[in-house]
Amino acid sequence: MKPSCFKKVLTGLLFAALFLFSGCDEKTSVKTIKSETTKLIKTDGALEHKKETVKVTQNDKNQLPKVDLSDLFKDSFSLEPKGKYMLIIFERDGCPYCAKLNLDIHNNKELYNELKNDFSVYSLDAMKNRMHKIPHEDKSMDVDTKTLIDIYQVNSTPTLIFADKKGKSIFIVPGYMPPKQFKVTLDFVKSGLWLGKDRKNGEVYKALKEFYEKNGIMIGKDRSKGDKG
């Protein structure tokens, strides 16, 4: 199957989930990706994200130094689950919330170990167009970073793609997550509560919302009463 056909297949599977989770379906290119954080909100009982664009200053960069996660992030030439769940993180230089996410992983031993033991983690620079191999129908497809950005409808950094042990996307989180929410999200992936759920009508995200609430992650207005991150 040609990359263009591959793109159409995956886009069809992912579009509904992206719309429900981020409320955004605009097409973007590598050059127009923004640095954003997101807040979880309730809209008619559904789980969504409210985006906030971040202005990067030199002071921000000084406060959030780069950390070495090379022992965790695998070579992104081949995006394979390797018998584990898979996490692909789209980042870029100068993105303060990408730096904050990496700092959280580096400083939180529990979060780091869970990613190290149970996930194959890949970091992709959204501003550099590299070639990658990605699994598709038990075969390996060659795609570039820009094609992956189009496939996953990435329009901000960081964006996190959670996939199963076959490399098939489960759900997508556009934006930064505090450490506790990040860990609970990993636990949700490992719980298998998303199995058999229809991604197109938002069942996966409803299950995630319920899992958050059971684990003390408050959403929207209720957040002030519970978890602070």
Buried (B, 14 or more C-beta within 10 A) or exposed (E): EEBEEBBEEBBEEBBBBBBBBBBBEEEBEBEEBEBBBBBBBEEEEBBBBBBEEBEBEEEBBEEBEEEEBEEBBBEBEEBBBEEBBBBBBBBBEEBBBBBBBBBBBBEBEEBBEBBBEBBBBBBBBBBEEEEBBBBBEEEEBEBBBBBBBBBBBBBBBBBBBBBBEEBBBBBBBBBBBBBBBBBBBBBBBEEEBBEEBEBBEBBBBBBBBEBBEEBEBBBBEEBEEEBEE
